[in-house]
Amino acid sequence: MKIPYYINLAQAQAVLAEMGVDLTERQIKRAADPDAFGRRKLPFFIDPIDGRLKIEKNTLVDIYRKIQMEAENSSKI
């Protein structure tokens, strides 16, 4: 079992940059902001202790890996 490691917006941006996904601060903030229905594009949550947006690091990486695999699988002929 992996121990959860929660990161903030800036750290999430850095993790994605290490993976080759360069997002601006505005893009990462937009993915964390809720839409009109209250849903976020990425599963950020408000930390109950410090009130800042956080996401579990492995969840973020897994989401991008899953989307990459789906793209690879859908492009095979």
C-alpha positions in Angstrom: 0.0 0.0 0.0 1.3 3.4 -1.0 1.4 6.1 1.6 -0.5 9.1 0.2 1.5 12.2 -0.5 -0.5 15.3 -1.0 0.8 18.2 -3.1 -0.5 21.8 -3.7 -1.0 23.5 -7.1 2.6 24.6 -7.6 3.9 21.1 -6.7 1.4 19.5 -9.1 2.6 21.8 -11.8 6.2 20.8 -11.1 5.3 17.0 -11.1 3.6 17.4 -14.5 6.5 19.4 -15.9 8.8 16.5 -14.9 6.6 14.2 -17.0 6.9 16.6 -19.9 3.5 18.2 -19.5 4.2 21.9 -19.3 1.2 23.9 -17.9 1.1 27.5 -17.0 -0.1 28.5 -13.5 -3.4 29.6 -15.0 -3.9 26.2 -16.7 -3.3 24.2 -13.5 -5.5 26.6 -11.5 -8.3 26.2 -14.1 -8.1 22.4 -13.8 -8.5 22.7 -10.1 -11.4 25.2 -10.2 -14.9 23.8 -10.0 -17.1 24.2 -13.1 -20.8 25.3 -13.0 -21.8 21.9 -11.6 -19.2 22.0 -8.8 -16.9 19.4 -10.5 -13.2 19.8 -11.0 -11.3 18.5 -14.0 -8.7 17.0 -11.6 -9.5 15.6 -8.2 -8.2 18.5 -6.1 -9.7 19.0 -2.7 -9.6 21.7 -0.1 -7.3 20.7 2.8 -9.4 21.1 6.0 -6.4 22.2 8.0 -4.8 24.9 5.8 -7.7 25.6 3.4 -5.5 25.2 0.3 -6.2 23.0 -2.7 -4.4 19.7 -2.7 -4.2 16.5 -4.7 -2.6 13.1 -4.1 0.6 12.9 -6.1 0.2 9.3 -7.3 -3.5 10.0 -8.4 -2.3 12.9 -10.6 0.4 10.8 -12.2 -2.0 7.8 -12.6 -4.6 10.0 -14.4 -2.1 11.2 -17.0 -0.7 7.7 -17.5 -4.2 6.3 -18.0 -5.1 9.0 -20.5 -1.8 8.3 -22.4 -2.6 4.6 -22.5 -6.1 5.2 -23.8 -4.7 7.5 -26.5 -2.2 4.9 -27.6 -4.7 2.1 -27.6 -7.2 4.2 -29.7 -4.6 5.1 -32.3 -3.6 1.5 -33.1 -4.9 0.2 -36.4 
